[in-house]
Amino acid sequence: MSAFHGLPPDARPREKLIAHGASALADAELLAVLLRTGLPGRSVIAFAQQVLDQFGGLAGLLRADPKSLRQVHGLGPAKGAALSAVLEIARRALRQPLSQAPVFDAVDTVRDYLALQLGGLQNECFAVMFLDTRHRLISLETLSHGTLSHTIAYPREVVKRALALNAGAAILAHNHPSGHAEPSTQDIELTRTMTAALGLVEVRMLDHFIVGADRVVSMAELGCL
């Protein structure tokens, strides 16, 4: 007989976690621990699975923005706040090592960090990771929303922020809401323009990452820098 026999459904994920650790739980069970209660006629695990299906699994949920979470039926302010807090904890946990050591000591962490920051956005956004002279993260700043090729102020804005932050290097990043992570001709042109503009103020451009639906592409690795 299961050790959880007779327990109410809402308690089982928590009891399983306590008994066996978080790694023993399925994705829906982990989310159920956060949600705590289900909906009328639907257990918390079933509700958790519904949320995961809606966002395409845990990876999609981690990239979800607060607006998307609020649109989930049954995900009230308390549950939404709990999820938003967990997402922010994940972002900060990824940011911490990037601010303490050179970012390219942890390239996979850079990818994960950018995926969490930009992957769930519905509009195309352009951001910059400003780094110090030892290539540690100073700040990630979103400088524009919309279509990159139609905005002419990017080099000026990036240079201005780099100087204000006393940055020694920078990494560009933007998302492709369509899901495809391959760089376009406009992406390559923008990268070259930014490299030249930053070079004038002795700020090194290290890479340009494109965040797609299921992967983050480095233009440096593709030889596009």
Secondary structure, 3 states (H helix, E strand, C coil): CCCCCCCCHHHHHHHHHHHHCHHHCCHHHHHHHHHCCCECCECHHHHHHHHHHHHCCHHHHHCCCHHHHHCCCCCCHHHHHHHHHHHHHHHHHHHHHHHHCCHHHCHHHHHHHHHHHHCCCCCCEEEEEEECCCCCEEEEEEEEECCHHHCCCHHHHHHHHHHHCCCCEEEEEEECCCCCCCCCHHHHHHHHHHHHHHHCCCCEEEEEEEECCCCEEECCCCCCC
